[in-house]
Structure formats: C-alpha cells, structure tokens
Amino acid sequence: MATQPAPAPYNPGVPLKREWGTALSALRRLLANGDDTEQVFRIMRALNGDVTQRNYRRLLSSPAGGAIAYKRVELAERLTDRAWIDSFATGTVGAAYRGFLDSTGYSADGLVEVSMTEFANVQVDHPYTWMGRRERDIHDLWHVITGYKADEHLGEACLVAFSYAQTGGLGWAFIGLGAALKSIRVTGSLDFFKAVMEGYARGKRAAWLHGEDYETLLAEPLDQVRRRLNIAEPVKYRIAQASLAAAGLKGI
C-alpha cells in the first residue's frame, strides 16, 4: 500500500486550505477501519479551515474565556496526571473520566501522539496552536459529558456530529455524515442515522463547551454539569445501540 505524503508544515496564523480529495481518501480509510485515528486528524487538517482561529476568538469573548486563554493550561498534562485524576470524588465528571480511562485503556497522551503525525509542529508557542491542543484534549471529556461511548462506531459518529454543532469544524460533519450514510447500507435501518442527527441537535442545544474551565468542571457532579450545560438525554442513540446489539453488530 502506498504511503500517504507527509503534510506541509502548519502555520498557525494562516487558515488551513480545504483539500476535499485528501479528506475523501482519509474518510474511506477511516470507515474501513474505525480505529485508524490518524485519519481523523488528516480530515481535520483537510477541511477545518480557520475553525480553530474562530473558536479562539470566540473563547476570548466568552465570560470566562479571557482568563482561560490567559492561563493557557495544557490539558493533556493535567489529564495524564493520574494522581490528580484519582483525587476526584465519586459522581463527579473527573470520576467518570477516570472510569472512562480504565474501561477503554485510552489516554490523553495517546491522542497527542497520533495528532503529531498530521500536525508535527502543533506544540509551537502560539495562541491558535494552544487552542488546537485544547480542542484535541477535551474530545474524550466530551465522550463522558455527552454519554457517547468511545469503544463503538456509533458513539464516535454521534460525538463528531455533536462536535460539528459546537465548533463549526467541517471535518467533523464530513466524518459524521459519512458514517451515518454507511450505516444505512450496512444495517438497512435508519436508527444509526437518526442517532447521529440527534448528536448534531444535542450539540446545537447545549451551551458552548469550549468556554468551560475544565479543571473546575471535572470536580463538579456529572448530572449537575449536564443540566447546567443543557446536555439532553441521548434517546435515539440508545435506540440505535439496542438496534445494533439485536442485529449482533458492534459497529458498521
């Protein structure tokens, strides 16, 4: 199999050029192997344009965003501090995240490693690259907050639809729509498709999660956070989970 060319150096001050051919090729690979996380970052680079820059500017205009940007906390460093993660009380977002790590075997530094393949200089000192790292590092926290499981294709597809509604990143929409359309062919049912569309709707109704101080949020009760951020119940997602289970399918 031919190797994919290395991406050009990323200049954080310049919006990324949209590359539809690259995105389509990466989507095909991702839909063939849902564990190929590298393709997610390839699609993000190909389609997200100036979304990180726009979200950073929005962060600065949000009530707590200026202080968050000023502190410039590196969430990957906090989320890989196991002693800190273990300190959260039962019922909190932090405790739920701890359970997520233990049940999936995932880690924040795992995403860091994969992202470096596509964004080799993502660690440079720049407000936009810091925002890009923040966007990357909160992905698994959003799994916890939304209730979408990460160890299934359905949960990831629903979360990327939610993420598109929250961020405006076209790459998320591309992945979610591709997975939803494939599901119809594989399952012969609209349940998966409806769950993905519900993910988008939940993201539109919810408060803007990028504006949250995650060090503080992790110590809050999970149920309270969901109410405060208007995270609705994932009704169609659960229907689709049951439908896939009844068909003996773990994914698409």
N, C-alpha and C positions, 0 to 999 in steps of 0.2 A: 504494500500500500504506500502510495506517495505521501511524503511528509508535507505538512502544511507550512508555508513560508512563515518565517518569524515576523511579527508585526513591527512596523516602524516605530521609533521612539515616540513616546506620548508627551506632547507639550500641553501641560495642564491649562495654560492660558488661552488655548485655541480650541474651539469646539471640534469634536470628532467628526470626520466626514462619514456620511452614511454609505455603506457598502452592501447593497442588497444581495449580490452574488455570494459574498463571504457569509452573510447571515443565513442564506438559504442552505448553503453547504453545511454549515455548523448545525443548523436545525435538523437536517437529515441525520447527521451523526448522533445528535442528542436523542432524537426519537428512536433511533436504533439501539441506543444504549443510554438509558436514563441516568446511569452512574457516571457518565463522562462529563463531569462538572466543568472541565476546561472549555467545553463548547458553550456553556452559559456565558462565560466571560468573553468569549470570542463574539457572541451575538451582541452582548452589551456594547462592546467596542464598536461593532459594525453599525449599530442602529441608534444608540442613545444620544448622539449629537451633543448638545450643550446641556443635557438634563442635570448633570452634577453641578454645573455652574449656576443654573437657575435655582436649584434646590438650596444651594449655599446662600444665595442672595435672599431666598425666602426665609431661611433659618435666621438670618440677621434681623429680619423684620418681625419675627415671632416674639411673643412676650419674654420667654427665657432664652431665646436663641443667641442673643448677643453674648450673654455670659457663657453659654455652652461653647460657642466658637472661640471666645477669648481663652478659655481654659484649655481647649484643644486636647481633650483626653483621648488617648489611644485605647479604644475599647477592646481591641484584640489582646492588649497586655492585661487589662483587667479581667477579661473573660477566660484567660488561661491561668489566672491566679487561683488555684484550686482551694487554697485556704480561705480566700475571700468568698468563693462560690459556696463552700461548705458552711459559711457563717450565717446563711440566710435561714430564717425560721420557716417551719412548715406552713404551707399555704401561700407563701409569697411567690412572686414571679421568679425570684432567684432560686427558690427551692424547686420550682417547676423546671427551670432551666437546668438545674443540677440533675434532675430526673431525666431530662432530655439527653444530656451528655452521656449519662450512664446507660440508657436504653439503646442509644444509636451508635455509641462509640465515636461520635463526631467530636470535633474540637475547633475552636476559633482559629488556631494556627493552621489547621488543615485548609481552610478557605484561603488564608493568607498565602500558603504555598502554591495553591492552584492558580490564584489570581496573578502571581508573579510571572506565569508563563505568558500571559497576554499583556499585562501592564508591568513591564520589567522595572520601570522607574516610578512605580506608584508610591515609593517611600520618600520621594523628594519633599523638601520643605516648601509647601505651597498650600494656601487655604483650600484650593479645589481638590488637590490630591488627598488632603486630610478628610474632606467631605466624602470623597470616593471610598476611602478606607472605612469611614463610619457607615456608609451605605452597605458596604460589604459585610461588616462585622455585626450589624444588627439583624441580618437575614434570619439567623437561627432563633434569635429572640422573638422575631415576628411569628415563627412557627409556634412558639409557646403561647404568645399572646392571642393569636387568632384561633388556635386549636387545630391547625392543619398539621398532620403528621408528616415528618420528613422521610420516613422509610417506605414511602409508597409514591407511585407516579401521580396519583390523584391529588395528594396533599401538596406536592410541589406545584402542580399545574394550577391549583386554586390559589396558592400563595403568590405565584407570579402574576396572576390576574389582579389580586389584591394590591400587589406592589405597583402594577401599572396605574391603577386608580390613584394610588398615593403619590407616586413620583412623576408620572408622565413619561417614564422611560419606554420608548417604543420597543426596545428589545424584550421587555417583559411581556408586552402584548403579543409579540411575534411568537414567543415560546408558548404562552398560554393558548393562543388560538390554534397553533399547530397541534398541540396535544389534544385539545378539545375535538378538533376535526378528525384526528386519527382515532379517537375513542369511538366515534360513531361507526367507523369501518370495522374496528376490532370487536366491539361489543354488540353492535346492532341496536344499541339503546341510546337515548338522549340523556340518561341520568348523569353521566360524567360531564357532558357538555353543559348541562344546566348547573352543575356544581361549580364549574369554572366561571360561568357567567355570574353566579351568586358571589363568588370570590371578588369579582370586579365591583359588584354592587355594595358588598360589605366595605370594601376599601373606600368607595365614594362617600358612604355614610359616616365612616369613622372620622375621628379627629385626626389631624396630621401627625403621624407618629414620629416623623423626623424631628419634630420640635420638642421631643421629650428628653429630659435628663435621665439617661438610663442607669446611672449609678444610683440615683434616688428611686427610680421606678422599680428596680429589682428588689428593693426592700418592701414594696407595697404588696398587699394581698392581691392575688391574681384576679379574683372575682371583682374586687373593687376597681382594679385597673381597667378591666373590660367594660364595666359600667361607665367609668369616667371618660373613657375614650370612645364610647358608643360602638363597641365591637359586638355586633349582633350574633345570635346563635347561627351556626352553620347548618341549617336544616337540610338543604339539598345535598350538601357534602356528605352528611350521614346517610342519606338515602342512597347516594352513589356508592358509598363504602359497602353498604349492605348488598347492593345490586352486584358489585364486583365479587364479593365474598360468595354470594349464591351461585355465581357463574364459575366459581373456582379460579378467579383471576386475581393476582396480586397487583397487576398494573396493566398497561396497554402496550 
